[in-house]
Amino acid sequence: DAGVIQSPRHEVTEMGQEVTLRCKPISGHNSLFWYRQTMMRGLELLIYFNNNVPIDDSGMPEDRFSAKMPNASFSTLKIQPSEPRDSAVYFCASSWSGDQPQHFGDGTRLSIL
Amino acid sequence: QKEVEQNSGPLSVPEGAIASLNCTYSDRGSQSFFWYRQYSGKSPELIMFIYSNGDKEDGRFTAQLNKASQYVSLLIRDSQPSDSATYLCAARSGNTPLVFGKGTRLSVIA
């Protein structure tokens, strides 16, 4: 049974460039979450979707960040323009709705030079 | 502001000892609690979850919940060097996303 799949695993780009991170949730899960992890701030929730609908994007740091979920099996997190302070590991997670645990993908390690 | 607090560590224990990891949460409405293990450079991996007051055991792991004190703990018996990792505590109220602590780094010394 495939887990949450994220791509790319690593991304290095120059500041000002557009960055797109991708996520495929576990089949059948109807909640999807985007997190950012840094040493200083730990795991921060950026946005989450229920049944493809964004429910809470209050964690999105700035208008430079946007996320979409066009269907139940795909989501993107986009940063445009990127800045060095965006460097972090970005995780996608999914779960059944309700009080079920969240399962994480392997993450995308993003470095903005 | 919902918060989950953990001691950052490192917590060092000798191999074979019991490791005790603790967590407090601020939201009294929290109903479910989760422990994740994260190895360096890897993603968080679910170890256990607990909903009811008391203890829940799974192999070498025991989760303990005290809602009156807003306190959750994870005990690891017979600690092994392979248990060395960061342990993340998370709490959830209803259908909302998990709120994570910053994690406690555990080091098991052979």
gemmi code that builds the backbone of each chain (N, CA, C; Angstrom):
import gemmi

chains = {
    "A": [
        ("ASP", (0.852, -1.185, 0.000), (0.000, 0.000, 0.000), (0.894, 1.243, 0.000)),
        ("ALA", (0.792, 2.071, -1.040), (1.660, 3.235, -1.154), (1.302, 4.248, -0.092)),
        ("GLY", (2.326, 4.913, 0.435), (2.095, 5.970, 1.393), (1.894, 7.285, 0.674)),
        ("VAL", (2.051, 8.370, 1.423), (1.981, 9.706, 0.838), (3.240, 9.929, -0.003)),
        ("ILE", (3.046, 10.375, -1.218), (4.174, 10.545, -2.130), (4.393, 12.024, -2.415)),
        ("GLN", (5.614, 12.474, -2.165), (5.951, 13.869, -2.416), (7.071, 13.959, -3.456)),
        ("SER", (7.023, 15.040, -4.220), (8.114, 15.317, -5.158), (8.279, 16.826, -5.307)),
        ("PRO", (9.511, 17.276, -5.602), (10.744, 16.493, -5.587), (11.192, 16.199, -4.152)),
        ("ARG", (12.185, 15.366, -3.963), (12.726, 15.114, -2.632), (13.627, 16.266, -2.191)),
        ("HIS", (14.327, 16.822, -3.140), (15.220, 17.950, -2.857), (15.033, 18.997, -3.953)),
        ("GLU", (15.105, 20.262, -3.548), (15.015, 21.353, -4.513), (15.964, 22.447, -4.072)),
        ("VAL", (16.846, 22.835, -4.974), (17.743, 23.956, -4.722), (17.535, 24.957, -5.838)),
        ("THR", (17.226, 26.183, -5.484), (16.967, 27.184, -6.498), (17.373, 28.552, -5.976)),
        ("GLU", (17.437, 29.499, -6.876), (17.833, 30.845, -6.494), (16.630, 31.678, -6.083)),
        ("MET", (16.870, 32.601, -5.209), (15.769, 33.441, -4.738), (15.106, 34.150, -5.915)),
        ("GLY", (13.808, 34.309, -5.789), (13.039, 34.938, -6.850), (12.385, 33.953, -7.793)),
        ("GLN", (12.881, 32.709, -7.782), (12.313, 31.694, -8.664), (11.022, 31.139, -8.074)),
        ("GLU", (10.197, 30.613, -8.964), (8.976, 29.931, -8.525), (9.315, 28.489, -8.155)),
        ("VAL", (8.728, 28.032, -7.046), (8.936, 26.658, -6.584), (7.575, 25.980, -6.472)),
        ("THR", (7.467, 24.777, -6.991), (6.221, 24.005, -6.886), (6.512, 22.653, -6.258)),
        ("LEU", (5.855, 22.385, -5.152), (5.984, 21.101, -4.466), (4.708, 20.309, -4.703)),
        ("ARG", (4.869, 19.002, -4.836), (3.735, 18.161, -5.213), (3.492, 17.059, -4.188)),
        ("CYS", (2.248, 16.648, -4.082), (1.873, 15.626, -3.104), (0.735, 14.768, -3.632)),
        ("LYS", (0.899, 13.465, -3.452), (-0.186, 12.507, -3.728), (-0.540, 11.850, -2.409)),
        ("PRO", (-1.753, 12.072, -1.901), (-2.121, 11.473, -0.608), (-2.386, 9.979, -0.742)),
        ("ILE", (-2.519, 9.327, 0.395), (-2.898, 7.913, 0.407), (-4.310, 7.783, -0.165)),
        ("SER", (-4.500, 6.810, -1.039), (-5.789, 6.620, -1.690), (-6.883, 6.404, -0.646)),
        ("GLY", (-7.970, 7.175, -0.796), (-9.094, 7.034, 0.126), (-9.073, 8.038, 1.274)),
        ("HIS", (-7.899, 8.614, 1.547), (-7.849, 9.645, 2.577), (-8.499, 10.915, 2.059)),
        ("ASN", (-9.301, 11.573, 2.899), (-9.996, 12.762, 2.424), (-9.523, 14.051, 3.077)),
        ("SER", (-8.479, 13.980, 3.889), (-7.883, 15.188, 4.458), (-6.411, 15.243, 4.073)),
        ("LEU", (-5.965, 16.423, 3.677), (-4.570, 16.601, 3.270), (-4.018, 17.840, 3.942)),
        ("PHE", (-2.766, 17.728, 4.400), (-2.136, 18.777, 5.195), (-0.762, 19.105, 4.612)),
        ("TRP", (-0.427, 20.379, 4.582), (0.930, 20.827, 4.244), (1.576, 21.430, 5.494)),
        ("TYR", (2.783, 20.936, 5.821), (3.544, 21.425, 6.962), (4.905, 21.921, 6.488)),
        ("ARG", (5.482, 22.807, 7.295), (6.857, 23.244, 7.098), (7.605, 22.963, 8.403)),
        ("GLN", (8.809, 22.426, 8.300), (9.587, 22.120, 9.500), (10.945, 22.801, 9.449)),
        ("THR", (11.257, 23.546, 10.499), (12.576, 24.143, 10.687), (13.037, 23.850, 12.104)),
        ("MET", (14.334, 23.996, 12.330), (14.867, 23.760, 13.668), (14.251, 24.733, 14.659)),
        ("MET", (14.120, 25.988, 14.232), (13.671, 27.027, 15.159), (12.188, 26.894, 15.510)),
        ("ARG", (11.358, 26.567, 14.519), (9.916, 26.650, 14.718), (9.230, 25.288, 14.760)),
        ("GLY", (9.976, 24.230, 14.512), (9.371, 22.906, 14.534), (8.447, 22.700, 13.355)),
        ("LEU", (7.432, 21.857, 13.540), (6.457, 21.552, 12.504), (5.335, 22.575, 12.551)),
        ("GLU", (5.165, 23.301, 11.469), (4.105, 24.315, 11.398), (3.102, 23.905, 10.327)),
        ("LEU", (1.826, 23.935, 10.676), (0.784, 23.661, 9.693), (0.605, 24.891, 8.808)),
        ("LEU", (0.679, 24.682, 7.506), (0.492, 25.786, 6.566), (-0.967, 25.878, 6.117)),
        ("ILE", (-1.524, 24.745, 5.685), (-2.874, 24.717, 5.150), (-3.375, 23.289, 5.188)),
        ("TYR", (-4.712, 23.117, 5.303), (-5.224, 21.776, 5.137), (-6.525, 21.785, 4.354)),
        ("PHE", (-6.773, 20.662, 3.708), (-7.931, 20.460, 2.831), (-8.772, 19.302, 3.368)),
        ("ASN", (-10.078, 19.435, 3.279), (-11.000, 18.317, 3.478), (-11.785, 18.142, 2.185)),
        ("ASN", (-11.789, 16.929, 1.652), (-12.506, 16.667, 0.405), (-12.169, 17.700, -0.673)),
        ("ASN", (-10.883, 17.988, -0.802), (-10.317, 18.869, -1.828), (-10.584, 20.352, -1.579)),
        ("VAL", (-11.261, 20.696, -0.507), (-11.617, 22.095, -0.234), (-10.679, 22.642, 0.843)),
        ("PRO", (-10.051, 23.807, 0.586), (-9.193, 24.382, 1.644), (-10.039, 24.805, 2.834)),
        ("ILE", (-9.663, 24.342, 4.013), (-10.440, 24.624, 5.218), (-9.809, 25.738, 6.034)),
        ("ASP", (-8.503, 25.688, 6.177), (-7.816, 26.675, 7.010), (-6.444, 26.944, 6.409)),
        ("ASP", (-6.242, 28.162, 5.933), (-4.932, 28.534, 5.369), (-4.264, 29.603, 6.227)),
        ("SER", (-4.670, 29.700, 7.469), (-4.135, 30.751, 8.338), (-2.640, 30.575, 8.612)),
        ("GLY", (-2.128, 29.388, 8.376), (-0.711, 29.143, 8.589), (0.171, 29.518, 7.413)),
        ("MET", (-0.433, 29.846, 6.302), (0.349, 30.253, 5.123), (1.016, 31.587, 5.451)),
        ("PRO", (2.340, 31.632, 5.369), (3.050, 32.798, 5.910), (2.801, 34.095, 5.143)),
        ("GLU", (2.679, 34.021, 3.844), (2.526, 35.249, 3.059), (1.783, 34.936, 1.769)),
        ("ASP", (1.426, 36.007, 1.066), (0.751, 35.818, -0.226), (1.642, 35.125, -1.254)),
        ("ARG", (2.906, 35.040, -0.980), (3.813, 34.346, -1.898), (3.528, 32.841, -1.923)),
        ("PHE", (2.835, 32.365, -0.893), (2.522, 30.940, -0.778), (1.090, 30.697, -1.244)),
        ("SER", (0.914, 29.648, -2.042), (-0.438, 29.253, -2.441), (-0.491, 27.731, -2.550)),
        ("ALA", (-1.674, 27.171, -2.336), (-1.840, 25.725, -2.424), (-3.146, 25.408, -3.131)),
        ("LYS", (-3.107, 24.306, -3.871), (-4.303, 23.863, -4.586), (-4.470, 22.357, -4.414)),
        ("MET", (-5.700, 21.914, -4.533), (-5.978, 20.481, -4.554), (-7.057, 20.259, -5.612)),
        ("PRO", (-6.650, 20.103, -6.860), (-7.628, 20.006, -7.951), (-8.448, 18.719, -7.935)),
        ("ASN", (-7.908, 17.672, -7.311), (-8.671, 16.424, -7.182), (-8.187, 15.671, -5.954)),
        ("ALA", (-8.824, 14.553, -5.681), (-8.567, 13.825, -4.433), (-7.186, 13.189, -4.373)),
        ("SER", (-6.480, 13.140, -5.489), (-5.208, 12.429, -5.493), (-4.010, 13.329, -5.773)),
        ("PHE", (-4.197, 14.660, -5.700), (-3.067, 15.527, -6.056), (-3.221, 16.898, -5.412)),
        ("SER", (-2.092, 17.395, -4.882), (-2.071, 18.747, -4.335), (-0.721, 19.382, -4.641)),
        ("THR", (-0.718, 20.700, -4.758), (0.526, 21.437, -4.966), (0.631, 22.575, -3.952)),
        ("LEU", (1.863, 22.865, -3.591), (2.189, 24.035, -2.779), (3.183, 24.855, -3.589)),
        ("LYS", (2.842, 26.107, -3.845), (3.665, 26.942, -4.706), (4.184, 28.151, -3.934)),
        ("ILE", (5.424, 28.490, -4.180), (6.030, 29.678, -3.593), (6.543, 30.540, -4.745)),
        ("GLN", (6.024, 31.757, -4.826), (6.415, 32.656, -5.904), (6.284, 34.102, -5.445)),
        ("PRO", (7.383, 34.879, -5.395), (8.764, 34.458, -5.607), (9.353, 33.853, -4.328)),
        ("SER", (10.296, 32.961, -4.472), (10.905, 32.316, -3.307), (11.969, 33.231, -2.685)),
        ("GLU", (12.181, 33.050, -1.370), (13.169, 33.815, -0.630), (14.009, 32.848, 0.215)),
        ("PRO", (15.241, 33.230, 0.578), (16.083, 32.326, 1.375), (15.419, 31.849, 2.666)),
        ("ARG", (14.603, 32.706, 3.296), (13.952, 32.301, 4.559), (12.882, 31.235, 4.362)),
        ("ASP", (12.573, 30.895, 3.128), (11.634, 29.813, 2.852), (12.321, 28.447, 2.923)),
        ("SER", (13.627, 28.444, 3.057), (14.372, 27.182, 3.125), (13.925, 26.376, 4.342)),
        ("ALA", (13.510, 25.144, 4.112), (12.957, 24.291, 5.169), (12.665, 22.933, 4.545)),
        ("VAL", (12.163, 22.024, 5.381), (11.613, 20.771, 4.863), (10.096, 20.917, 4.859)),
        ("TYR", (9.494, 20.639, 3.728), (8.051, 20.747, 3.575), (7.458, 19.341, 3.520)),
        ("PHE", (6.535, 19.079, 4.435), (5.894, 17.770, 4.502), (4.431, 17.880, 4.079)),
        ("CYS", (3.993, 16.850, 3.405), (2.576, 16.661, 3.124), (2.119, 15.459, 3.953)),
        ("ALA", (0.914, 15.521, 4.492), (0.357, 14.411, 5.259), (-1.105, 14.229, 4.864)),
        ("SER", (-1.615, 13.018, 5.065), (-3.032, 12.785, 4.783), (-3.639, 11.903, 5.859)),
        ("SER", (-4.960, 11.930, 5.942), (-5.657, 11.096, 6.913), (-7.101, 10.915, 6.474)),
        ("TRP", (-7.753, 9.898, 7.077), (-9.202, 9.870, 7.015), (-9.685, 11.064, 7.833)),
        ("SER", (-10.858, 11.549, 7.593), (-11.392, 12.638, 8.405), (-11.696, 12.112, 9.804)),
        ("GLY", (-11.991, 13.031, 10.712), (-12.252, 12.628, 12.085), (-10.987, 12.587, 12.894)),
        ("ASP", (-10.909, 11.697, 13.846), (-9.777, 11.706, 14.755), (-8.710, 10.685, 14.381)),
        ("GLN", (-8.634, 10.360, 13.125), (-7.637, 9.388, 12.673), (-6.260, 10.028, 12.550)),
        ("PRO", (-5.208, 9.242, 12.734), (-3.844, 9.794, 12.655), (-3.497, 10.278, 11.254)),
        ("GLN", (-2.579, 11.182, 11.200), (-2.048, 11.674, 9.938), (-0.796, 10.879, 9.570)),
        ("HIS", (-0.663, 10.608, 8.275), (0.498, 9.884, 7.766), (1.283, 10.826, 6.863)),
        ("PHE", (2.591, 10.864, 7.090), (3.439, 11.836, 6.411), (4.152, 11.252, 5.203)),
        ("GLY", (4.367, 12.109, 4.202), (5.264, 11.779, 3.116), (6.707, 11.982, 3.555)),
        ("ASP", (7.641, 11.681, 2.640), (9.065, 11.773, 2.959), (9.583, 13.209, 3.001)),
        ("GLY", (8.776, 14.151, 2.528), (9.168, 15.554, 2.596), (9.956, 16.026, 1.394)),
        ("THR", (9.960, 17.348, 1.211), (10.805, 17.999, 0.208), (11.740, 18.941, 0.950)),
        ("ARG", (13.035, 18.716, 0.769), (14.027, 19.600, 1.395), (14.311, 20.732, 0.428)),
        ("LEU", (13.885, 21.931, 0.792), (13.973, 23.098, -0.085), (15.068, 24.047, 0.382)),
        ("SER", (15.939, 24.390, -0.533), (17.003, 25.362, -0.241), (16.908, 26.490, -1.249)),
        ("ILE", (16.753, 27.700, -0.739), (16.681, 28.892, -1.595), (17.975, 29.686, -1.386)),
        ("LEU", (18.728, 29.830, -2.444), (20.041, 30.485, -2.333), (19.956, 31.998, -2.539)),
    ],
    "B": [
        ("GLN", (-4.543, 30.415, 21.674), (-3.493, 29.748, 20.934), (-3.287, 28.348, 21.517)),
        ("LYS", (-3.528, 27.342, 20.688), (-3.338, 25.975, 21.161), (-1.852, 25.648, 21.117)),
        ("GLU", (-1.332, 25.132, 22.238), (0.095, 24.824, 22.291), (0.324, 23.440, 22.881)),
        ("VAL", (1.379, 22.822, 22.398), (1.857, 21.552, 22.939), (3.320, 21.765, 23.303)),
        ("GLU", (3.652, 21.501, 24.556), (4.997, 21.787, 25.047), (5.751, 20.493, 25.341)),
        ("GLN", (6.997, 20.466, 24.897), (7.883, 19.344, 25.190), (9.264, 19.889, 25.544)),
        ("ASN", (9.956, 19.182, 26.414), (11.350, 19.493, 26.690), (12.173, 19.073, 25.476)),
        ("SER", (13.006, 19.984, 24.993), (13.729, 19.695, 23.743), (14.819, 18.647, 23.913)),
        ("GLY", (15.265, 18.443, 25.163), (16.323, 17.476, 25.403), (17.687, 18.036, 25.045)),
        ("PRO", (18.707, 17.189, 24.806), (18.538, 15.758, 24.633), (18.341, 15.013, 25.948)),
        ("LEU", (17.534, 13.950, 25.865), (17.359, 13.030, 26.973), (18.250, 11.835, 26.689)),
        ("SER", (19.184, 11.595, 27.573), (20.110, 10.483, 27.380), (19.805, 9.380, 28.380)),
        ("VAL", (19.644, 8.164, 27.891), (19.399, 7.018, 28.757), (20.313, 5.875, 28.317)),
        ("PRO", (20.728, 5.019, 29.265), (21.550, 3.871, 28.880), (20.697, 2.789, 28.223)),
        ("GLU", (21.327, 2.016, 27.382), (20.628, 0.897, 26.738), (20.026, -0.020, 27.789)),
        ("GLY", (18.762, -0.414, 27.556), (18.062, -1.295, 28.472), (17.225, -0.577, 29.520)),
        ("ALA", (17.431, 0.718, 29.670), (16.681, 1.497, 30.658), (15.323, 1.908, 30.094)),
        ("ILE", (14.503, 2.511, 30.960), (13.215, 3.062, 30.532), (13.403, 4.540, 30.193)),
        ("ALA", (12.970, 4.904, 29.006), (12.984, 6.316, 28.603), (11.587, 6.884, 28.828)),
        ("SER", (11.515, 8.041, 29.472), (10.228, 8.681, 29.761), (10.176, 10.043, 29.085)),
        ("LEU", (9.242, 10.184, 28.158), (9.095, 11.418, 27.399), (7.766, 12.064, 27.788)),
        ("ASN", (7.811, 13.367, 28.037), (6.641, 14.052, 28.579), (6.174, 15.185, 27.681)),
        ("CYS", (4.903, 15.534, 27.844), (4.269, 16.513, 26.962), (3.090, 17.122, 27.716)),
        ("THR", (2.926, 18.432, 27.628), (1.723, 19.080, 28.160), (1.046, 19.845, 27.040)),
        ("TYR", (-0.272, 20.041, 27.176), (-1.031, 20.726, 26.138), (-1.935, 21.765, 26.772)),
        ("SER", (-2.225, 22.812, 26.021), (-2.948, 23.946, 26.594), (-4.459, 23.875, 26.354)),
        ("ASP", (-4.885, 23.190, 25.292), (-6.301, 23.180, 24.926), (-7.047, 22.082, 25.673)),
        ("ARG", (-7.900, 22.474, 26.609), (-8.653, 21.472, 27.388), (-9.622, 20.680, 26.523)),
        ("GLY", (-9.927, 21.217, 25.351), (-10.825, 20.510, 24.443), (-10.148, 19.411, 23.646)),
        ("SER", (-8.845, 19.259, 23.798), (-8.122, 18.217, 23.071), (-8.649, 16.852, 23.467)),
        ("GLN", (-8.864, 16.013, 22.461), (-9.496, 14.725, 22.710), (-8.621, 13.542, 22.324)),
        ("SER", (-7.702, 13.755, 21.402), (-6.860, 12.647, 20.956), (-5.408, 13.112, 20.898)),
        ("PHE", (-4.529, 12.151, 21.168), (-3.127, 12.482, 21.365), (-2.261, 11.445, 20.656)),
        ("PHE", (-1.187, 11.941, 20.074), (-0.390, 11.103, 19.190), (1.093, 11.277, 19.510)),
        ("TRP", (1.820, 10.190, 19.380), (3.283, 10.232, 19.468), (3.858, 9.800, 18.124)),
        ("TYR", (4.738, 10.655, 17.606), (5.447, 10.364, 16.369), (6.942, 10.284, 16.674)),
        ("ARG", (7.624, 9.413, 15.963), (9.079, 9.306, 16.038), (9.657, 9.840, 14.732)),
        ("GLN", (10.691, 10.648, 14.834), (11.321, 11.200, 13.637), (12.829, 11.006, 13.720)),
        ("TYR", (13.339, 10.143, 12.850), (14.785, 9.995, 12.727), (15.336, 11.172, 11.941)),
        ("SER", (16.596, 11.472, 12.178), (17.233, 12.611, 11.527), (17.146, 12.490, 10.006)),
        ("GLY", (16.627, 13.508, 9.369), (16.504, 13.521, 7.922), (15.334, 12.739, 7.370)),
        ("LYS", (14.486, 12.229, 8.253), (13.334, 11.437, 7.827), (12.035, 12.127, 8.214)),
        ("SER", (10.932, 11.533, 7.809), (9.632, 12.110, 8.118), (9.098, 11.546, 9.431)),
        ("PRO", (8.170, 12.245, 10.069), (7.560, 11.721, 11.304), (6.790, 10.433, 11.025)),
        ("GLU", (6.931, 9.493, 11.943), (6.309, 8.181, 11.810), (5.451, 7.950, 13.043)),
        ("LEU", (4.192, 7.601, 12.848), (3.288, 7.403, 13.979), (3.701, 6.174, 14.799)),
        ("ILE", (3.799, 6.372, 16.114), (4.092, 5.257, 17.017), (2.830, 4.816, 17.738)),
        ("MET", (2.144, 5.770, 18.360), (0.980, 5.421, 19.167), (0.015, 6.583, 19.201)),
        ("PHE", (-1.256, 6.275, 19.482), (-2.233, 7.306, 19.775), (-3.075, 6.849, 20.951)),
        ("ILE", (-3.619, 7.823, 21.665), (-4.397, 7.520, 22.865), (-5.517, 8.522, 22.976)),
        ("TYR", (-6.694, 8.038, 23.368), (-7.861, 8.904, 23.471), (-8.390, 8.985, 24.897)),
        ("SER", (-8.161, 7.913, 25.677), (-8.777, 7.826, 27.006), (-7.734, 7.969, 28.102)),
        ("ASN", (-8.177, 8.486, 29.233), (-7.292, 8.572, 30.392), (-6.749, 7.195, 30.748)),
        ("GLY", (-5.505, 7.183, 31.204), (-4.904, 5.926, 31.618), (-3.740, 5.552, 30.728)),
        ("ASP", (-3.449, 4.263, 30.693), (-2.303, 3.750, 29.961), (-2.757, 2.951, 28.752)),
        ("LYS", (-1.926, 3.007, 27.711), (-2.135, 2.167, 26.537), (-0.779, 1.595, 26.154)),
        ("GLU", (-0.711, 0.279, 26.073), (0.560, -0.392, 25.839), (0.601, -1.009, 24.450)),
        ("ASP", (1.775, -0.908, 23.817), (1.988, -1.555, 22.521), (3.452, -1.968, 22.459)),
        ("GLY", (3.692, -3.242, 22.748), (5.072, -3.721, 22.749), (5.888, -3.035, 23.820)),
        ("ARG", (7.008, -2.437, 23.445), (7.858, -1.757, 24.429), (7.375, -0.346, 24.754)),
        ("PHE", (6.346, 0.106, 24.068), (5.858, 1.475, 24.235), (4.587, 1.511, 25.083)),
        ("THR", (4.527, 2.502, 25.988), (3.316, 2.765, 26.753), (3.022, 4.252, 26.696)),
        ("ALA", (1.821, 4.588, 26.252), (1.378, 5.982, 26.284), (0.504, 6.167, 27.516)),
        ("GLN", (0.671, 7.303, 28.179), (-0.107, 7.606, 29.368), (-0.782, 8.957, 29.174)),
        ("LEU", (-2.058, 9.036, 29.545), (-2.817, 10.271, 29.390), (-3.492, 10.645, 30.689)),
        ("ASN", (-3.356, 11.902, 31.081), (-4.040, 12.444, 32.251), (-4.679, 13.754, 31.807)),
        ("LYS", (-5.953, 13.712, 31.459), (-6.630, 14.894, 30.936), (-6.805, 15.970, 32.001)),
        ("ALA", (-6.965, 15.571, 33.242), (-7.133, 16.571, 34.311), (-5.879, 17.440, 34.434)),
        ("SER", (-4.734, 16.824, 34.268), (-3.461, 17.547, 34.350), (-2.971, 18.018, 32.985)),
        ("GLN", (-3.704, 17.657, 31.924), (-3.331, 18.035, 30.551), (-1.908, 17.576, 30.250)),
        ("TYR", (-1.702, 16.297, 30.462), (-0.363, 15.708, 30.439), (-0.411, 14.380, 29.704)),
        ("VAL", (0.562, 14.229, 28.802), (0.694, 12.977, 28.047), (2.145, 12.533, 28.161)),
        ("SER", (2.365, 11.240, 28.265), (3.743, 10.766, 28.306), (3.880, 9.505, 27.458)),
        ("LEU", (5.124, 9.232, 27.105), (5.471, 8.020, 26.360), (6.624, 7.355, 27.089)),
        ("LEU", (6.417, 6.095, 27.474), (7.476, 5.316, 28.092), (7.990, 4.299, 27.083)),
        ("ILE", (9.305, 4.197, 27.008), (9.923, 3.199, 26.146), (10.725, 2.275, 27.047)),
        ("ARG", (10.277, 1.034, 27.158), (10.987, 0.058, 28.000), (12.121, -0.589, 27.207)),
        ("ASP", (13.137, -1.060, 27.941), (14.266, -1.749, 27.299), (14.778, -0.930, 26.107)),
        ("SER", (15.119, 0.316, 26.373), (15.533, 1.229, 25.299), (16.709, 0.656, 24.519)),
        ("GLN", (16.662, 0.855, 23.202), (17.714, 0.391, 22.303), (18.336, 1.584, 21.577)),
        ("PRO", (19.584, 1.454, 21.149), (20.188, 2.555, 20.374), (19.343, 2.948, 19.164)),
        ("SER", (18.619, 1.990, 18.599), (17.768, 2.304, 17.441), (16.560, 3.167, 17.809)),
        ("ASP", (16.307, 3.339, 19.109), (15.227, 4.241, 19.550), (15.675, 5.701, 19.552)),
        ("SER", (16.958, 5.937, 19.350), (17.479, 7.308, 19.338), (16.857, 8.071, 18.174)),
        ("ALA", (16.129, 9.125, 18.499), (15.376, 9.888, 17.506), (14.747, 11.077, 18.229)),
        ("THR", (14.041, 11.898, 17.478), (13.224, 12.957, 18.078), (11.789, 12.461, 18.152)),
        ("TYR", (11.168, 12.646, 19.309), (9.799, 12.189, 19.530), (8.873, 13.402, 19.606)),
        ("LEU", (7.892, 13.415, 18.729), (6.951, 14.521, 18.628), (5.617, 14.128, 19.257)),
        ("CYS", (5.147, 14.986, 20.129), (3.830, 14.821, 20.734), (2.855, 15.714, 19.972)),
        ("ALA", (1.636, 15.236, 19.756), (0.637, 16.034, 19.048), (-0.720, 15.852, 19.707)),
        ("ALA", (-1.528, 16.898, 19.669), (-2.867, 16.866, 20.244), (-3.860, 17.375, 19.214)),
        ("ARG", (-5.082, 16.870, 19.352), (-6.126, 17.284, 18.416), (-7.447, 17.411, 19.165)),
        ("SER", (-8.243, 18.428, 18.796), (-9.602, 18.544, 19.313), (-10.558, 18.388, 18.146)),
        ("GLY", (-11.450, 17.448, 18.254), (-12.439, 17.204, 17.217), (-11.805, 16.843, 15.905)),
        ("ASN", (-12.253, 17.515, 14.863), (-11.832, 17.209, 13.507), (-10.749, 18.163, 13.007)),
        ("THR", (-10.100, 18.856, 13.902), (-9.090, 19.845, 13.508), (-7.738, 19.171, 13.314)),
        ("PRO", (-6.800, 19.836, 12.632), (-5.478, 19.236, 12.435), (-4.722, 19.070, 13.749)),
        ("LEU", (-3.731, 18.216, 13.719), (-2.886, 18.016, 14.882), (-2.086, 19.281, 15.190)),
        ("VAL", (-1.909, 19.536, 16.473), (-0.996, 20.578, 16.929), (0.216, 19.853, 17.505)),
        ("PHE", (1.383, 20.127, 16.950), (2.595, 19.411, 17.329), (3.441, 20.206, 18.312)),
        ("GLY", (4.086, 19.495, 19.235), (5.172, 20.064, 19.995), (6.437, 20.084, 19.145)),
        ("LYS", (7.481, 20.699, 19.654), (8.729, 20.805, 18.900), (9.595, 19.560, 19.018)),
        ("GLY", (9.183, 18.648, 19.886), (9.885, 17.374, 19.961), (10.941, 17.309, 21.040)),
        ("THR", (11.172, 16.085, 21.509), (12.243, 15.790, 22.461), (13.227, 14.854, 21.791)),
        ("ARG", (14.489, 15.238, 21.822), (15.517, 14.378, 21.233), (15.971, 13.358, 22.263)),
        ("LEU", (15.851, 12.082, 21.902), (16.244, 10.971, 22.770), (17.524, 10.347, 22.243)),
        ("SER", (18.464, 10.120, 23.153), (19.699, 9.442, 22.802), (19.855, 8.233, 23.726)),
        ("VAL", (19.905, 7.041, 23.155), (20.097, 5.813, 23.923), (21.549, 5.392, 23.755)),
        ("ILE", (22.243, 5.334, 24.877), (23.690, 5.092, 24.861), (23.973, 3.605, 25.064)),
        ("ALA", (24.683, 3.012, 24.113), (25.023, 1.584, 24.197), (26.087, 1.328, 25.250)),
    ],
}
model = gemmi.Model(1)
for chain_id, residues in chains.items():
    chain = gemmi.Chain(chain_id)
    for i, (resn, *xyz) in enumerate(residues, 1):
        res = gemmi.Residue()
        res.name, res.seqid = resn, gemmi.SeqId(i, " ")
        for name, pos in zip(("N", "CA", "C"), xyz):
            atom = gemmi.Atom()
            atom.name, atom.element = name, gemmi.Element(name[0])
            atom.pos, atom.b_iso = gemmi.Position(*pos), 0.0
            res.add_atom(atom)
        chain.add_residue(res)
    model.add_chain(chain)
structure = gemmi.Structure()
structure.add_model(model)
structure.setup_entities()
